[in-house]
Amino acid sequence: MKINALVFVGLLASSVQAHCNTASVTNTAGAFNLSVQTKVGALHCLVDEEPIDVTLSSDGEAVIVSGTSYVPVGELSRCKAGTPVHVRRAAPHVGFLSDINIKASIYASMVPVAVSPLSFVAVVGKIGSDRNLVEKPGFYRTTVSKSKLEEEASSDMIPVISFDGKYISVDRHQCGSDPEVDVIEIKTGKTKVINNKACNRLFNWVK
């Protein structure tokens, strides 16, 4: 994916990050404290990028350290005192990183396209690549005008990748009690209907 409005996105990114809270404390030059609870327990490490709104990926295998970057839990579990762990950027021009699946080598992010209200379209791509894998309304497409993207944008969006890396949901935060749930198959871009049992098996949404 080639984002044509990098300056606009950069300004919006600055606007959003200005409202983010960080619990990190600078330890030494270029190193920051990171404390996070993971499936292998509480981890306390130095990282080489300032943590902002730290979250776990939906599969629990990575820590999203900032709006653009992540670090695998495995690397944090082996960190050494005084040595910062390198934080990786999901893609060259990634928007706001919302999820990453290291096993499937896929990330999901949000690209801001409107300021008032702050609204986003989604991106799902291979780690290290800007190319969006889904050509569908609600997702960033280089062939669509900015005004059209603004119409499709949502202020209530948190793209989440399924455990197997095959599906993505952009607007749900739980399976809920609905007997059927709509998700998007990344490979085809088609909306699929899955039952609640499959939803709970595929996604780790907080109830």
C-alpha positions as CSV (number, residue, x, y, z in Angstrom):
1,M,0.0,0.0,0.0
2,K,1.3,3.4,-0.8
3,I,-0.3,6.1,1.4
4,N,-0.8,9.2,-0.7
5,A,-1.5,11.5,2.2
6,L,1.5,10.8,4.5
7,V,1.7,14.5,5.6
8,F,-2.0,14.5,6.6
9,V,-1.6,11.1,8.4
10,G,1.5,12.4,10.2
11,L,-0.3,15.4,11.5
12,L,-3.2,13.3,12.7
13,A,-0.8,10.8,14.3
14,S,0.7,13.6,16.2
15,S,-2.7,14.8,17.3
16,V,-3.8,11.4,18.6
17,Q,-0.5,10.6,20.3
18,A,-0.6,13.9,22.1
19,H,-3.6,12.4,24.0
20,C,-1.9,9.1,24.8
21,N,-0.6,8.3,28.3
22,T,2.6,6.4,28.9
23,A,3.8,4.7,32.0
24,S,7.4,4.3,30.8
25,V,10.3,6.1,32.4
26,T,13.5,6.9,30.6
27,N,16.3,4.7,32.2
28,T,19.3,5.5,30.1
29,A,19.9,7.4,26.9
30,G,17.7,5.7,24.2
31,A,16.3,3.1,26.7
32,F,12.9,3.0,28.3
33,N,11.4,0.8,31.0
34,L,8.6,-1.6,29.9
35,S,6.5,-3.5,32.3
36,V,3.8,-5.7,30.9
37,Q,1.7,-8.7,32.0
38,T,1.8,-11.5,29.3
39,K,0.7,-15.1,29.2
40,V,4.1,-16.1,30.4
41,G,3.9,-13.8,33.4
42,A,4.9,-10.2,34.2
43,L,7.9,-9.0,32.2
44,H,10.1,-6.1,33.0
45,C,12.6,-5.0,30.3
46,L,14.3,-2.1,28.7
47,V,13.3,-1.3,25.1
48,D,14.7,1.2,22.6
49,E,11.5,3.0,21.9
50,E,9.2,4.9,24.3
51,P,6.1,2.8,25.2
52,I,2.8,4.5,24.5
53,D,-0.5,2.8,25.3
54,V,1.1,-0.6,25.6
55,T,-1.2,-3.6,24.7
56,L,-0.9,-7.3,23.9
57,S,-1.7,-8.6,20.5
58,S,-4.9,-10.6,20.4
59,D,-2.9,-13.9,20.2
60,G,-0.7,-12.8,23.1
61,E,2.5,-13.4,21.2
62,A,3.5,-9.7,20.8
63,V,3.4,-6.5,22.8
64,I,2.3,-3.4,20.8
65,V,4.7,-0.9,22.2
66,S,3.4,2.3,20.4
67,G,1.2,3.4,17.6
68,T,3.5,1.8,15.0
69,S,5.8,-0.7,16.7
70,Y,5.8,-4.1,18.5
71,V,8.2,-6.6,20.1
72,P,7.7,-10.3,20.3
73,V,6.9,-11.7,23.8
74,G,9.6,-14.3,23.3
75,E,12.3,-11.6,23.0
76,L,11.0,-9.9,26.1
77,S,11.1,-13.1,28.1
78,R,14.8,-13.4,27.3
79,C,15.7,-9.7,28.0
80,K,18.9,-9.0,30.0
81,A,19.3,-6.3,32.6
82,G,20.8,-3.1,31.1
83,T,20.3,-4.2,27.5
84,P,17.4,-2.7,25.6
85,V,15.3,-5.0,23.4
86,H,14.9,-3.7,19.9
87,V,11.3,-2.6,19.0
88,R,10.2,-3.3,15.5
89,R,8.1,-1.2,13.1
90,A,5.2,-3.2,11.7
91,A,5.5,-1.6,8.2
92,P,7.3,1.5,6.7
93,H,4.2,3.7,6.8
94,V,2.0,1.9,9.2
95,G,-0.9,3.9,10.7
96,F,-2.0,3.2,14.3
97,L,-1.1,-0.5,15.0
98,S,-4.1,-2.3,16.5
99,D,-3.1,-6.0,16.2
100,I,-0.4,-8.2,14.9
101,N,-0.1,-12.0,14.4
102,I,3.5,-13.0,14.2
103,K,2.8,-16.6,13.2
104,A,0.8,-15.5,10.2
105,S,3.1,-12.5,9.6
106,I,0.2,-10.1,9.4
107,Y,-0.6,-6.8,11.1
108,A,-3.8,-4.7,11.3
109,S,-3.8,-0.9,11.7
110,M,-6.0,2.2,11.4
111,V,-5.3,5.1,9.0
112,P,-6.9,8.4,10.1
113,V,-8.7,10.1,7.2
114,A,-10.8,12.7,9.1
115,V,-10.2,14.9,12.1
116,S,-13.7,15.9,13.3
117,P,-14.6,13.4,14.5
118,L,-11.3,11.5,14.3
119,S,-12.2,8.6,12.0
120,F,-10.2,5.8,10.5
121,V,-10.2,3.2,7.7
122,A,-8.5,-0.2,8.3
123,V,-5.4,-1.7,6.8
124,V,-4.3,-5.4,7.1
125,G,-1.0,-6.3,5.5
126,K,2.1,-8.5,5.7
127,I,4.5,-7.4,8.3
128,G,7.1,-5.1,6.7
129,S,4.8,-4.2,3.8
130,D,2.5,-1.2,3.3
131,R,0.3,-3.0,0.8
132,N,-3.2,-3.5,2.0
133,L,-4.5,-7.1,1.5
134,V,-8.2,-6.2,1.6
135,E,-9.8,-4.2,-1.2
136,K,-13.1,-3.4,0.5
137,P,-15.1,-0.4,1.8
138,G,-13.9,0.5,5.2
139,F,-10.3,-0.4,4.2
140,Y,-7.7,2.0,2.8
141,R,-7.5,1.7,-1.0
142,T,-5.2,3.8,-3.2
143,T,-7.8,3.8,-6.0
144,V,-10.4,5.6,-3.8
145,S,-10.7,9.3,-3.3
146,K,-10.1,10.9,0.1
147,S,-13.7,12.1,0.2
148,K,-14.9,8.5,-0.3
149,L,-12.6,7.2,2.4
150,E,-14.0,9.8,4.7
151,E,-17.5,8.5,4.0
152,E,-16.4,5.0,4.9
153,A,-14.4,5.9,7.9
154,S,-15.4,5.0,11.5
155,S,-14.5,6.5,14.8
156,D,-15.3,3.2,16.5
157,M,-12.8,0.9,15.0
158,I,-10.3,-1.6,16.4
159,P,-9.2,-4.1,13.8
160,V,-8.5,-7.6,15.3
161,I,-7.0,-10.6,13.6
162,S,-8.1,-14.1,14.2
163,F,-5.7,-16.6,15.9
164,D,-5.1,-18.4,12.6
165,G,-4.5,-15.2,10.6
166,K,-7.3,-15.9,8.2
167,Y,-9.9,-13.4,9.3
168,I,-10.2,-9.8,10.5
169,S,-12.9,-7.9,12.3
170,V,-12.9,-4.1,12.2
171,D,-15.9,-3.1,14.2
172,R,-16.6,-5.8,16.9
173,H,-14.9,-6.1,20.2
174,Q,-16.6,-9.3,21.4
175,C,-18.4,-12.3,20.0
176,G,-21.4,-11.5,22.3
177,S,-24.5,-13.6,22.4
178,D,-25.4,-13.2,18.7
179,P,-25.8,-16.6,17.0
180,E,-23.9,-15.4,14.0
181,V,-21.0,-12.9,13.5
182,D,-19.7,-11.2,10.4
183,V,-15.9,-11.3,9.8
184,I,-13.8,-10.6,6.7
185,E,-11.7,-13.3,5.1
186,I,-8.3,-11.7,4.4
187,K,-7.4,-13.8,1.4
188,T,-10.6,-13.1,-0.5
189,G,-11.8,-9.9,1.0
190,K,-15.3,-11.5,1.3
191,T,-17.5,-11.1,4.4
192,K,-18.1,-14.5,6.0
193,V,-20.7,-15.4,8.5
194,I,-19.5,-17.6,11.4
195,N,-21.4,-18.9,14.3
196,N,-20.8,-17.9,17.9
197,K,-18.8,-21.1,18.7
198,A,-16.5,-20.5,15.8
199,C,-16.1,-16.8,16.8
200,N,-15.0,-17.7,20.3
201,R,-12.5,-20.3,18.9
202,L,-11.1,-17.8,16.4
203,F,-10.9,-14.6,18.3
204,N,-9.7,-13.6,21.8
205,W,-12.2,-10.8,22.4
206,V,-12.6,-9.5,25.9
207,K,-16.2,-10.3,27.1
